[in-house]
Amino acid sequence: MANLTLVQAINLALIQEMEKDDRVILLGEDVGANGGVFRVTEGLQKRFGAHRVVDTPLAESGIIGTSIGLAMAGLRPVPEIQFDGFLGPAYDQICSHAARMRTRTRGAFTVPMTIRVPVGGGIHAPELHSDSPEAIYAHQPGIKVVMPSSPYDAKGLLISSIRDPDPVIFFEPKRIYRAFREEVPEDEYTIPIGEARTVCEGTELTMVSWGASVVQCMQAIEKSGRSIELIDLRTIYPFDIDTIEASVKKTGRCVVVHEAPLTCGFGAEISARIMERCFLHLESPVQRVAGFDTIMPYYKLELEYMPDAARIGRAIDESLAY
């Protein structure tokens, strides 16, 4: 076992998949010589060569369009979009082409492509560097959306994503890139896409979250002193509604926490599914703790925007007191 940060776990996953399968190639802005803006791909160009770790022009639509062609030709590209807000220029390529190619060609072509994207706030970045657009892409059929919250999960989920026959957007919560370490097996392993993780078990309330917000949920649970079951979604789409359903039927209460804006955030979908499946088991309405319906503010107000342990704690108290 190695004691790794999330950055190191992702780097190790890329190394092992590139060694195992010469169809795996990396491309993106500064991923080669500089090792990426967060140094996630550091050392990989030197190890595998510039023909497999390719520095591209600053052109997100071109990066993804090229990757789609490479995937259709039999390779397994892993393009990086440098920041979450830069996905916008590539939206057409992702949703009009990558997501639809299997259906459009009646299965003649698939797009086994994994788009790596640093996501979320908390690092005092400027505009377009701190967004959480997971719900936008979860709404598009044909794309899988993954967001780990720990080094162990990051490695296993990234390997699964690279091996998947269809396009995956792999969101990496940049706030926890180096926030903590965790034991990660040095051998390769996979974690199934679409399978949630029960972080801790409880009987009084179910909490559902993903990405960096899982850390704040753990802090809130510790401060509350209550018996709370925390579920880390890990995969936004397809998501593990069965695990959530079983937990909510046990506890009768649920709080959903995410960093993205409240309105049409993925917490709304989870709340609706809980209502459909668990209505007669609910002891209180599903609570949502989320970002506000505004653009992510600059760094002086950034921490006021994102859910913290205090806001999550208030939702816990309101749910239990209902």
N, C-alpha and C positions, 0 to 999 in steps of 0.2 A: 504493500500500500504506500502511496505517495501522499503527502499533505500538500494539497494544491489549492490555489485560488481558482476562481471561475475562468479567468483568462488562461491560466496554465492548463486547465482541464480541456478547454476548447482547442488550444494549440496541440495538445497531445492527441486528441481525437482526430484532428486534421492530419497529423503526422502518420498515425496508424492507418488511416483510410488511404492516404496517398501511397504508403508503402505496400498496402495490400492490393490496391486496384489502380493501375496506371491510367485508367480513364478519368480519375478524379483530378480536376485542375482548379486552381483558384484564380480569380481575376477581380480587379477593382482598383480604385484610386489609392495609390501608395501602399498596396498590400505587399509589394515585393521588397524593394530596396529599403524602405522605411519600416516594414513589418506592420503596416496599418497604423491609423491614428492612435489606437489604444494598444498597439504592439501585440495584437492577438496572433498575427501571422509572422511574428519575428523569427528570423532564422530559416524560414521555409524556402525562400527563393534560393538561398545559398545551398540548401540541402537538396532541393529537387530541380533547380534550374529555372531560368527565366521563361522557358517554354511551358512550364506547368504552374508557375506562380507569376501571373502577368500583370504588370502595371498598366492601367488603362488611362485614356483621357478622362477629363472631368465631364462625363456625359452618362447620366444614369440610364436614360432610355437606351443608349447604345450598349451599355454594359449588360443590361438584361436582355435586349434583343439579340446580341451576340451569343449570350448564354443559352437562350432558347434554341438557336440554330445548332450550337454545339451539342446540346442535349438530344435534339432530334437526330443528329448524326451519329449518336452512340456513345458520347462522352457523358461524364457526370460532373458538370460544372458547379462550383461553389462561389458564386459572385458575392462580393461584399458591397453593400450600400453604406457609405461612411457614417451617416446619421439618419435616424428615423424620419425626420422631416424631408429628407432628400428622396424619399420614395415617390413623391408626387410626380416628378418627370417620368418615372418608370411605370406609373399606374396603368397606362394603356397597354404596354407590353405584357405586364403581369396578368391583368384581368381580361384583356381582349384576345390574348394569344396563348400565354403559358397555361392559363386555367382551362382553356377551351380546346386545346389541340387534340386531346384524346377523343373527345366527342366529335369535333369537327372532322377528324379523319377516320371516324368509326374504329378507333383503336389501332390504326396503321402506324401512327406516331404517338409517342408519349414524351413528356418533358421531365426527366429525372434530374431536377435542378434544386439546389438548396440555397436560398437567398439569405445570407447572414446580415443582420441589421442590429447595431447597438440601439437600445430603446430606452425611453423614459428620462426623467429629470434627476435632479439631486447632485449635479456636478458643476453648477454655476455656469452653464453654457449659454451662448446667445440664442436668438430666435432660430427656429427650425432645427434645433439640436436637442430638444427635450420632449418630443411628442410621444404619445402612446396610441398608435393607430391600429391596434390589433383587431378591434371590432369591424373596421372597414374591410379588412381582408378576410375575416371570418365569414363575412356576408357573401363573399364571392364563391360560388360552387366551383370545385375543381382545384382548390388550394388548401393545403393543410397549414395550420398556424401553430407554432410551438413557442413556448416561453419558459425556460427553466428558472429555478430560483436558487440553485445550489451547484457547486462544482461537480458533484457526483452525477446529478441529473443532467447537467449540461453535456458531459462527455457521452453518456449513454444515449441521450436523445439526439445529439448531433450525428452520431454514427447511424442511428436508425433513419434519420432524415436523409442523409447522403445515400443510403441504400434504397430509399423509397422510390418506386417507379414514377411518382408524380411530383409536381412542384411543391416545395415546402418553404414557407417563410419562417426563419429561425431567429426570433427576437432575443437579443442578449441584453439583460438589464444592466446598463452601464454603471448604475449607482453601486452595484455590488460586485463589479469586476474584480476588485481587490479588497473587498470589505472584510472577508474572512476566509479561512482555509478549511478544508474538509478532506478526510481520507478518501482517496480515489484509487481504485485498482489500476495497476500499470498495464495489465492485460486488457485487451478489447472486450467490451460488453455492450449490450443494447438495452434500451428501455422502450417498451412498445409505445408508439404514438397513439394517443387517445386514452391513456390510462392514468388516472389521477393518483396522488400519493396522500395517504392519511398521515400528516405530520405528527399529530398527537390525538389521542382519543379522549372523548368526554361524553357527558350525558345531559348537560343542561342546555347547550346551544351548539349549533353547527356554524363554523365560519369557513367561507370559501374565498380563496384569493389565488394570485399567481404572480410570478416575477418578483421584483424587489419588494413589493408590498407584503409578501409573506413574512419578511423580517419584522416589519412593523406590527403585523398581526401577532407574532410570537411575543413581542414585547408587551402588547396590550393584554394578552392572555395571562402572562406572568403577573402583571400588575393587578389584574382583576381578582385573582384568587379563586376563580370559578372553574367548574369542570366543562371545558369547551373543547370541542372536536374541530381541529383545523385541517382542512382539505386544500392541498396545493393542486390546482387544476393541471399544471404542466403543459397540457395541450389545450389551446383555446378552441381549435376546431380540427378534427371532431372531438368534442369534449365528453367527459365521462359522467353523464347524467345519472347512471346507475349508482355510482358511489355516493353522489350527492343525495339522491333519493333515499337510499338506505340510511344515511346519517340523519337527514331531516325527519324521517319517520321515527327515528329513535329519540331525537332531542325535542322535536316540535317547534324549534326556532332556528332562524338563520340570519346571519349577517354576511353580506358579500362586500369585499373590499377590492378596489382597483384604482390605479393612478389616473386612468383616462377620464375625460369629462363624464358627468353623470348621465346626461341625456343620450340615449342610444348607445351607451357603453355596454360592454358584454355582460355586465351585471344585470341588465334589464332582461336579457335572454334567459339567464339562469333563474331570475325571479319568476318569469313567466312559466318556465318548465316546472319549477317547484309548485307553483299554483296548480298546474294541470295534474301533477302526479301526487302531490302531498296535501291537498287542500284540507281534507278532513283530519289531518294529523297536526296542523299548525296551531300553536297556542298564541302566536302573535304575527303581525305582518312581517314579511321579509324586509330587513333593513339594508340599505346600500350606503356605503361610505366611499366616496369617489372624489376625483378632481372636480373643480368647479366648471361651469359651462362658459368658459372664457379661454382665450389663448394663454398658454403657459407663460406666466410673468417672468421678468428678468430676475436675476439671482437674489435681489434683496427681498422679494416676496415669494420666491420659489418654494421654500419650505412651508409657507402658509397655504400654498395651493395643494400640496400633496397630502394624502391621508397620513396622519401620524398616530402614535399609540393613544394620545388623549382623545382624538376624534373617534377612533375605533372603540375606545373604552366607553364613551358616551352612548354609542349605538348598542353596545353590549348591555349597559344598564337599562336603556329604554326598552329593549326587547325582553329582558328578564322581568321588568316591572309591569309589562303590559297586562 
